[in-house]
Amino acid sequence: MKPVLAHFASLSTGIVMVGTVAVVLAPIPVSAVLFTAQERMREMRMEAEATARNAEILEEIERLGEHAWAGVYRMKGSWATAIAIAPEAGFTLHNGASRCGYGRRYVGFGRVLAGEGSLVKVQIELQESDDASRRWFGLEDALYFVPWGDLQFAVPERCMESFCAQVANDYDLPHFPFRYTGTLSDLSRHASELVSSTIAQPECPPGKPRVPIEFRHLVPDDPIYCRLVSLLEFRRRPELDGAVGMQAYDAVYSIDAGAEDGLAIGTHLLVIGVPQGRPIDGCVEHLERRTGRFQLPAYKDDRALAEELIGLRATTRFERVRAR
């Protein structure tokens, strides 16, 4: 019997030889051992295929020169998560260091299906087997590429409202990947040396990003303010329940601002002055000319606590010095 197979066999029977003594362990099912081996083989195949794909992408990016969206995108503050994408070679996505502590760990790759304006559709060919990485790592079937000054952001289609809310908040750079503007010769050094380090990030550019027309109403020219007038409803949202028994609710308030004040359905507002000291984020769900309904998520069945927020101010812009 080959050594590796012999090791698997001993694990499955629960008997391990320590010197000349047989130690009886709790048996590990053969299926679990095989599953672990298959997972490791799958990871090795992904790494090999993604490494080759990534080299093709970087070569295509360099050959294309200036392009509407091709490039390497990183998250603010580090290279821990990055996307490399090009029209023909496709894309790769890696997150942090490898399990051994160095290099990249690819969590997905695929090909580009089509691009229409700022929206690019992709097909994910391989990803982590538990499927949890799909949204956690931003593996989406469609990405918006949003220019803002000298920067350009890659925003999953389902996250455009959140991106607009972070822009309107005007406090810090939106937490979405933006395109690397240096040379590809510098890129490998940055990716290897700075994968786990905090690195300089650009400031928010002046003006507003060129978001698709259907989202422009969510980025107002000036901050909008209102007050929570009354608690209209405290409703259960079981479809949003979290782990360990957390139950989701919506606290729905009437507000003293409406469409004529610049609000739109989907506009995100931050409630300031809450007892916990941190602003709470919610969004507008209904509008009249000078009034509206504001939906605030909650994870505690406590209507009395929700009523304590009546009278507080809400705004599209966080009122404190920006973190630069």
CORSUL-V421554 format. One record per run of one state. SS is the DSSP state (H for helix, E for strand, L for the rest). FROM is the first residue (numbers start at 1). TO is the last residue. Records with the same first field share a line. If there is no record, write none. Layout:
SS=FROM-TO + FROM-TO
This chain:
L=1-2 + 14-14 + 19-20 + 25-29 + 65-70 + 75-80 + 87-89 + 96-105 + 117-118 + 128-132 + 137-141 + 149-150 + 170-176 + 180-183 + 194-212 + 219-224 + 237-237 + 241-248 + 256-258 + 262-267 + 273-279 + 288-291 + 299-302 + 308-312 + 316-324
H=3-13 + 30-64 + 133-136 + 157-169 + 184-193 + 213-218 + 238-240 + 259-261 + 303-307
E=15-18 + 21-24 + 71-74 + 81-86 + 90-95 + 106-116 + 119-127 + 142-148 + 151-156 + 177-179 + 225-236 + 249-255 + 268-272 + 280-287 + 292-298 + 313-315
